[in-house]
């Protein structure tokens, strides 16, 4: 990982927080799959739209390793609620589908600052409810359904699992990859890894500043660690990186889930940084994490 960080540093890419949002999105999209594996061929890769709660059409992409009636994971990409799209996480979603044997449906939820909190949350909830009701039209089996996401998408997946419990929608699994769960960036790991580990303190503040007012950050839909209770939410596969500002809050959320009686499979990968899950061309840890997630999906959805 250290040699990879050195090579990334030598590229001298300006940090996202020094760019206008439109430029940051372009830069992120252009570089997003540089160290992902090549996009794996699958039996089905299909774009479609589904409605947000205000009727706005949201882009989505279905990945399926076969043409059978498969269970599915709804996937929410990372990017600090501000950058990221279907293209930035295409390779990763293909890997999950190929390795697990299940379908993946990626959601292109609306981004800040054009759409501030809680729009992304509402989009995730609306997409989950739509898939639960209409998966048959895609040839999928919503009776076996999971939610997942990385980084900001991991936050959205966590709050979607809470919402699913609240509306009586049964989920088999929540996959939380390096999620944000706290209201303020004030844990020890935020101080320890504030600089030099890809996701730095100014970048976090830039993302959150675009997304949500400081006074609103205590809302559990942004900080799921603040949820009143987690009893009865779906079992969790939590994947964390040791050298990540968000690692402490990921551990704290896994602990709160366990305290609430929720089954948790916690995987902590040593020596890697935030976003490592998208570095499988370079990091064995990323391959191991993808395999662990695939195994959790198989167990929850196919056994």
C-alpha positions in Angstrom: 0.0 0.0 0.0 2.8 2.4 0.8 4.3 2.1 -2.7 0.9 2.6 -4.2 0.4 5.8 -2.1 3.8 7.0 -3.3 2.9 6.5 -6.9 -0.4 8.2 -6.4 1.4 11.1 -4.8 3.9 11.4 -7.6 1.0 11.9 -10.0 0.4 15.2 -8.3 -3.3 15.3 -8.8 -4.9 18.3 -7.1 -7.0 17.4 -4.2 -10.8 17.4 -4.8 -11.3 20.1 -2.2 -9.2 22.5 -4.4 -11.5 22.0 -7.4 -14.9 23.2 -8.4 -17.4 20.3 -8.0 -17.9 19.8 -11.8 -14.2 19.4 -12.3 -13.8 17.1 -9.3 -16.5 14.9 -10.8 -14.7 14.8 -14.1 -11.4 14.0 -12.5 -12.9 11.3 -10.3 -14.7 9.6 -13.2 -11.6 9.7 -15.4 -9.4 8.1 -12.7 -11.9 5.9 -10.8 -11.2 2.6 -12.4 -7.4 3.0 -13.0 -6.6 0.3 -10.5 -9.8 -1.7 -10.6 -9.8 -4.9 -12.6 -10.9 -4.7 -16.2 -14.7 -4.7 -16.5 -15.7 -8.4 -16.3 -18.1 -9.7 -19.0 -21.5 -10.7 -17.6 -24.6 -12.3 -19.0 -26.6 -9.1 -18.3 -25.6 -5.5 -18.0 -28.7 -3.3 -18.5 -29.4 0.3 -17.9 -32.9 1.4 -16.8 -34.6 4.1 -14.7 -36.7 4.0 -11.6 -38.6 6.8 -9.9 -37.5 8.8 -6.9 -40.1 9.7 -4.3 -40.8 13.0 -6.1 -41.1 11.2 -9.5 -37.7 12.2 -10.8 -36.3 9.3 -12.9 -33.1 7.9 -11.4 -30.6 6.0 -13.5 -29.8 2.5 -12.5 -27.7 -0.4 -13.8 -28.4 -4.1 -13.5 -25.5 -6.6 -13.4 -26.2 -10.3 -13.5 -23.9 -13.2 -14.0 -26.7 -15.4 -15.5 -30.1 -15.0 -17.0 -31.8 -16.9 -14.2 -34.2 -15.4 -11.6 -31.5 -14.2 -9.2 -31.6 -12.5 -5.8 -30.1 -9.0 -5.7 -28.1 -6.4 -3.9 -29.0 -2.8 -4.3 -25.6 -0.9 -4.5 -24.9 2.7 -3.6 -21.6 4.2 -4.7 -19.2 6.2 -2.7 -18.0 9.7 -3.4 -18.8 11.9 -0.4 -22.4 12.4 -1.6 -20.9 14.8 -4.1 -19.0 12.9 -6.8 -19.3 9.3 -8.2 -21.8 7.7 -10.6 -22.6 4.4 -12.3 -19.3 4.5 -14.3 -17.0 5.1 -11.4 -18.2 1.8 -9.7 -19.0 -0.3 -12.7 -16.0 -2.6 -12.4 -16.6 -3.1 -8.7 -20.3 -4.0 -9.2 -19.3 -6.5 -11.9 -16.9 -8.1 -9.5 -19.6 -8.5 -6.8 -22.0 -10.0 -9.3 -19.4 -12.3 -10.8 -17.9 -13.5 -7.5 -21.2 -13.9 -5.7 -23.5 -15.3 -8.4 -26.1 -12.8 -7.4 -27.5 -9.7 -9.3 -26.3 -6.2 -8.4 -28.4 -3.1 -9.1 -26.5 0.1 -8.8 -28.4 3.3 -8.2 -27.3 6.7 -9.5 -28.8 8.8 -6.7 -28.7 12.6 -6.9 -25.6 14.4 -5.7 -24.9 17.5 -3.7 -24.6 20.5 -3.9 -27.4 20.5 -6.4 -29.3 18.1 -4.2 -28.4 18.5 -0.5 -29.3 16.3 2.4 -31.6 14.4 2.7 -32.2 13.9 -1.1 -29.7 11.1 -1.4 -31.3 9.3 1.5 -34.8 9.7 -0.1 -33.5 8.4 -3.4 -31.9 5.3 -1.8 -35.1 4.6 0.1 -37.3 5.1 -3.0 -35.1 2.8 -5.1 -35.1 0.1 -2.4 -38.9 0.2 -2.2 -39.3 0.2 -6.0 -36.9 -2.8 -6.3 -38.8 -4.7 -3.6 -42.1 -4.1 -5.5 -40.9 -4.4 -9.1 -37.9 -6.7 -9.2 -40.0 -9.3 -11.0 -40.1 -6.9 -14.0 -36.3 -7.2 -14.2 -36.4 -11.0 -13.8 -35.1 -10.8 -10.3 -36.3 -12.2 -6.9 -36.9 -9.4 -4.4 -37.7 -12.0 -1.7 -33.9 -12.4 -1.4 -32.5 -8.8 -1.3 -29.6 -7.0 0.2 -28.3 -3.4 0.3 -24.7 -2.4 0.1 -22.4 0.5 -0.5 -19.0 2.0 0.0 -18.0 5.2 1.9 -21.0 7.6 1.5 -22.8 4.7 -0.1 -22.1 2.6 2.9 -23.8 5.3 5.0 -26.8 5.3 2.7 -26.9 1.5 2.9 -26.9 1.5 6.7 -29.7 4.0 6.9 -31.6 2.1 4.2 -31.4 -1.1 6.3 -32.9 0.9 9.2 -35.6 2.2 7.0 -36.3 -1.3 5.7 -36.9 -2.5 9.2 -39.2 0.4 9.9 -41.4 -0.2 6.9 -41.5 -4.0 7.3 -39.3 -4.7 4.2 -37.2 -7.8 4.9 -33.6 -7.6 3.9 -31.2 -10.6 4.0 -28.0 -8.5 4.4 -26.5 -5.1 4.6 -22.9 -4.7 3.2 -21.2 -1.7 4.7 -17.8 -0.9 3.1 -15.8 1.8 5.0 -19.0 3.6 5.9 -19.4 7.0 7.6 -21.6 6.7 10.7 -20.8 9.6 13.0 -22.1 13.2 13.0 -18.7 14.9 13.2 -15.2 13.9 12.1 -14.0 13.8 15.7 -12.8 10.2 16.4 -9.1 9.4 17.0 -8.8 7.8 13.6 -9.8 11.1 12.0 -6.9 12.8 13.7 -4.4 9.9 13.1 -5.2 9.6 9.4 -6.0 13.3 8.7 -3.3 13.7 6.0 -1.5 11.4 3.6 -4.0 8.5 3.4 -6.0 9.4 0.3 -9.1 10.6 2.2 -7.9 13.6 4.2 -9.5 16.0 6.6 -10.0 18.9 4.2 -11.5 16.6 1.7 -14.0 15.2 4.2 -15.1 18.7 5.2 -15.4 19.7 1.5 -17.7 16.7 0.8 -19.8 17.3 3.9 -20.0 21.0 3.4 -21.5 20.5 0.0 -24.0 17.9 1.3 -25.3 18.9 4.7 -25.6 21.9 7.0 -23.4 21.5 10.1 -26.5 21.9 12.4 -28.1 18.9 10.7 -25.2 16.4 11.1 -26.7 14.9 14.2 -29.6 13.5 12.1 -29.4 9.7 12.1 -30.0 9.6 8.4 -26.5 11.2 8.1 -25.0 9.6 11.2 -26.6 6.2 11.6 -24.7 5.7 14.9 -27.2 8.2 16.3 -30.2 6.0 15.3 -32.4 5.5 18.4 -32.1 1.7 18.1 -30.8 -0.9 15.6 -32.9 -3.8 16.9 -34.1 -6.0 14.1 -32.1 -4.6 11.2 -30.6 -6.9 8.7 -27.4 -8.9 9.4 -24.3 -6.9 8.4 -21.1 -7.6 6.6 -18.8 -4.7 7.6 -15.6 -4.1 5.7 -13.1 -1.6 7.1 -9.6 -0.3 6.3 -7.1 0.1 9.1 -5.6 3.4 7.7 -8.8 5.2 7.2 -10.2 8.3 9.0 -13.5 6.5 9.1 -12.3 3.2 10.7 -13.2 4.1 14.3 -16.8 5.0 13.4 -17.1 1.8 11.4 -16.0 -0.3 14.4 -18.4 1.7 16.6 -21.3 1.0 14.3 -20.5 -2.7 14.1 -20.3 -2.8 18.0 -23.7 -1.0 18.2 -25.2 -3.5 15.8 -23.9 -6.4 17.9 -25.2 -4.8 21.1 -28.6 -4.6 19.4 -28.5 -8.4 18.7 -27.7 -8.0 15.0 -25.3 -10.6 13.5 -22.2 -8.9 12.3 -19.3 -10.2 10.2 -16.6 -7.6 10.6 -13.6 -7.7 8.3 -10.7 -5.2 9.1 -8.0 -5.1 6.5 -4.6 -4.1 7.8 -2.3 -1.5 6.2 -4.8 -0.2 3.6 -6.7 3.1 3.2 -10.2 4.3 2.5 -11.3 3.3 -1.0 -9.0 0.2 -1.1 -12.0 -1.9 -2.2 -11.5 -0.3 -5.7 -7.8 -1.2 -6.0 -8.0 -4.9 -6.8 -5.6 -4.6 -9.7 -2.9 -3.6 -7.2 -3.9 -4.9 -3.7 -4.4 -8.5 -2.6 -6.5 -7.0 0.3 -9.0 -5.7 -2.1 -9.4 -9.1 -3.8 -9.8 -10.7 -0.3 -12.4 -8.1 0.7 -14.4 -8.7 -2.5 -14.3 -12.4 -1.9 -15.5 -11.9 1.7 -18.4 -9.8 0.5 -19.2 -12.3 -2.2 -19.2 -15.1 0.4 -21.5 -13.1 2.6 -23.9 -12.5 -0.3 -23.9 -16.2 -1.2 -24.6 -17.2 2.4 -27.4 -14.6 2.8 -29.1 -14.9 -0.6 -28.3 -18.2 -2.1 -28.1 -20.7 0.7 
